[in-house]
Structure formats: structure tokens, C-alpha cells
Amino acid sequence: MFFPFQISATFSHPPCKRMKKPPAPVSAEHLISVATSYLQKDDEFFIMAKGYAAKMKKLTPDQLIFADRVITETLVEAQMGKLTRWTSLSTNTSPAVSTTK
């Protein structure tokens, strides 16, 4: 086969740097205490989520689906920066009916 140009590449390894001293070994007890303290922290979002979860467990399956949709849509609007102090939820008791003939 004929190739109109040649491809060549040379790879070289970067110069070796002296390795730093390895960190001092950490005891298993220390790791367990750090993990335990981390897992015991309940920030405000986790506390709110626990409250919402407790309320949602009491809903019927269909109401849970609807509530999830409203919550998800609200979070999407918030992520897009579209929520304001005057944002509110409006509910219709019946679906919109088209009067066009």
C-alpha cells in the first residue's frame, strides 16, 4: 500500500521525580471514628428529606406519583432559576377541555 505521508511518533516518559515519603499509616480506629462522625451528621437537607419521606409514606400510590411529579417539576424550575417569592402552585380540579370544533 502506498501512503502519501508518513506518521511517526516518539513517546518518552516524563523525567522521574523523587517520591515523597509515604504518609504515616492511619489506624483502623481512626478511620472508623471519622466514618462514624461523618455518618452521624444530619444537615438541614437530610433532616428535611426525612420529614418529606415520612409524609410521603402515608400517601396512596396514585397520590405519591402526583406528589413526586410536582416536587420534581418544582426542583427543575428552581435549577433553572425560575422560582421567585411569588411562585405558587395552581391546581385544576379537571383537565383542560378544548372547545375548538
Contact map, one row per residue, 1 for C-alpha under 8 A:
11100000000000000000000000000000000000000000000000000000000000000000000000000000000000000000000000000
11110000000000000000000000000000000000000000000000000000000000000000000000000000000000000000000000000
11111100000000000000000000000000000000000000000000000000000000000000000000000000000000000000000000000
01111100000000000000000000000000000000000000000000000000000000000000000000000000000000000000000000000
00111110000000000000000000000000000000000000000000000000000000000000000000000000000000000000000000000
00111111000000000000000000000000000000000000000000000000000000000000000000000000000000000000000000000
00001111100000000000000000000000000000000000000000000000000000000000000000000000000000000000000000000
00000111110000000000000000000000000000000000000000000000000000000000000000000000000000000000000000000
00000011111000000000000000000000000000000000000000000000000000000000000000000000000000000000000000000
00000001111100000000000000000000000000000000000000000000000000000000000000000000000000000000000000000
00000000111110000000000000000000000000000000000000000000000000000000000000000000000000000000000000000
00000000011111000000000000000000000000000000000000000000000000000000000000000000000000000000000000000
00000000001111100000000000000000000000000000000000000000000000000000000000000000000000000000000000000
00000000000111110000000000000000000000000000000000000000000000000000000000000000000000000000000000000
00000000000011111000000000000000000000000000000000000000000000000000000000000000000000000000000000000
00000000000001111100000000000000000000000000000000000000000000000000000000000000000000000000000000000
00000000000000111110000000000000000000000000000000000000000000000000000000000000000000000000000000000
00000000000000011111000000000000000000000000000000000000000000000000000000000000000000000000000000000
00000000000000001111100000000000000000000000000000000000000000000000000000000000000000000000000000000
00000000000000000111110000000000000000000000000000000000000000000000000000000000000000000000000000000
00000000000000000011111000000000000000000000000000000000000000000000000000000000000000000000000000000
00000000000000000001111100000000000000000000000000000000000000000000000000000000000000000000000000000
00000000000000000000111110000000000000000000000000000000000000000000000000000000000000000000000000000
00000000000000000000011111000000000000000000000000000000000000000000000000000000000000000000000000000
00000000000000000000001111100000000000000000000000000000000000000000000000000000000000000000000000000
00000000000000000000000111110110000000000000000000000000000000000000000000000000000000000000000000000
00000000000000000000000011111110000000000000000000000000000000000000000000000000000000000000000000000
00000000000000000000000001111111000000000000000000000000000000000000000000000000000000000000000000000
00000000000000000000000000111111100000000000000000000000000000000000000000000000000000000000000000000
00000000000000000000000001111111110000000000000000000000000000000000000000000000000000000000000000000
00000000000000000000000001111111111000000000000000000000000000000000000000000000000000000000000000000
00000000000000000000000000011111111100000000000000000000000000000000000000000000000000000000000000000
00000000000000000000000000001111111110000000000000000000000000000000000000000000000000000000000000000
00000000000000000000000000000111111111000000000000000000000000000000000000000000000000000000000000000
00000000000000000000000000000011111111100000000000000000000000000000000000000000000000000000000000000
00000000000000000000000000000001111111110000000000000000000000000000000000000000000000000000000000000
00000000000000000000000000000000111111111000000000000000000000000000000000000000000000000000000000000
00000000000000000000000000000000011111111000000000000000000000000000000000000000000000000000000000000
00000000000000000000000000000000001111111100000000000000000000000000000000000000000000000000000000000
00000000000000000000000000000000000111111100000000000000000000000000000000000000000000000000000000000
00000000000000000000000000000000000011111110000000000000000000000000000000000000000000000000000000000
00000000000000000000000000000000000000111111111000000000000000000000000000000000000000000000000000000
00000000000000000000000000000000000000001111111000000000000000000000000000000000000000000000000000000
00000000000000000000000000000000000000000111111100000000000000000000000000000000000000000000000000000
00000000000000000000000000000000000000000111111110000000000000000000000000000000000000000000000000000
00000000000000000000000000000000000000000111111111000000000000000000000000000000000000000000000000000
00000000000000000000000000000000000000000111111111100000000000000000000000000000000000000000000000000
00000000000000000000000000000000000000000001111111110000000000000000000000000000000000000000000000000
00000000000000000000000000000000000000000000111111111000000000000000000000000000000000000000000000000
00000000000000000000000000000000000000000000011111111100000000000000000000000000000000000000000000000
00000000000000000000000000000000000000000000001111111110000000000000000000000000000000000000000000000
00000000000000000000000000000000000000000000000111111111000000000000000000000000000000000000000000000
00000000000000000000000000000000000000000000000011111111100000000000000000000000000000000000000000000
00000000000000000000000000000000000000000000000001111111110000000000000000000000000000000000000000000
00000000000000000000000000000000000000000000000000111111111000000000000000000000000000000000000000000
00000000000000000000000000000000000000000000000000011111111000010000000000000000000000000000000000000
00000000000000000000000000000000000000000000000000001111111000000000000000000000000000000000000000000
00000000000000000000000000000000000000000000000000000111111100000000000000000000000000000000000000000
00000000000000000000000000000000000000000000000000000011111110110000000000000000000000000000000000000
00000000000000000000000000000000000000000000000000000000011111110000000000000000000000000000000000000
00000000000000000000000000000000000000000000000000000000001111111000000000000000000000000000000000000
00000000000000000000000000000000000000000000000000000000000111111100000000000000000000000000000000000
00000000000000000000000000000000000000000000000000000000001111111110000000000000000000000000000000000
00000000000000000000000000000000000000000000000000000001001111111111000000000000000000000000000000000
00000000000000000000000000000000000000000000000000000000000011111111100000000000000000000000000000000
00000000000000000000000000000000000000000000000000000000000001111111110000000000000000000000000000000
00000000000000000000000000000000000000000000000000000000000000111111111000000000000000000000000000000
00000000000000000000000000000000000000000000000000000000000000011111111100000000000000000000000000000
00000000000000000000000000000000000000000000000000000000000000001111111110000000000000000000000000000
00000000000000000000000000000000000000000000000000000000000000000111111111000000000000000000000000000
00000000000000000000000000000000000000000000000000000000000000000011111111100000000000000000000000000
00000000000000000000000000000000000000000000000000000000000000000001111111110000000000000000000000000
00000000000000000000000000000000000000000000000000000000000000000000111111111000000000000000000000000
00000000000000000000000000000000000000000000000000000000000000000000011111111100000000000000000000000
00000000000000000000000000000000000000000000000000000000000000000000001111111110000000000000000000000
00000000000000000000000000000000000000000000000000000000000000000000000111111111000000000000000000000
00000000000000000000000000000000000000000000000000000000000000000000000011111111111000000000000000000
00000000000000000000000000000000000000000000000000000000000000000000000001111111111000000000000000000
00000000000000000000000000000000000000000000000000000000000000000000000000111111110000000000000000000
00000000000000000000000000000000000000000000000000000000000000000000000000011111110000000000000000000
00000000000000000000000000000000000000000000000000000000000000000000000000001111111000000000000000000
00000000000000000000000000000000000000000000000000000000000000000000000000001111111100000000000000000
00000000000000000000000000000000000000000000000000000000000000000000000000001100111111100000000000000
00000000000000000000000000000000000000000000000000000000000000000000000000000000011111100000000000000
00000000000000000000000000000000000000000000000000000000000000000000000000000000001111100000000000000
00000000000000000000000000000000000000000000000000000000000000000000000000000000001111110000000000000
00000000000000000000000000000000000000000000000000000000000000000000000000000000001111111000000000000
00000000000000000000000000000000000000000000000000000000000000000000000000000000000001111100000000000
00000000000000000000000000000000000000000000000000000000000000000000000000000000000000111110000000000
00000000000000000000000000000000000000000000000000000000000000000000000000000000000000011111000000000
00000000000000000000000000000000000000000000000000000000000000000000000000000000000000001111100000000
00000000000000000000000000000000000000000000000000000000000000000000000000000000000000000111111000000
00000000000000000000000000000000000000000000000000000000000000000000000000000000000000000011111000000
00000000000000000000000000000000000000000000000000000000000000000000000000000000000000000001111100000
00000000000000000000000000000000000000000000000000000000000000000000000000000000000000000001111110000
00000000000000000000000000000000000000000000000000000000000000000000000000000000000000000000011111000
00000000000000000000000000000000000000000000000000000000000000000000000000000000000000000000001111100
00000000000000000000000000000000000000000000000000000000000000000000000000000000000000000000000111110
00000000000000000000000000000000000000000000000000000000000000000000000000000000000000000000000011111
00000000000000000000000000000000000000000000000000000000000000000000000000000000000000000000000001111
00000000000000000000000000000000000000000000000000000000000000000000000000000000000000000000000000111
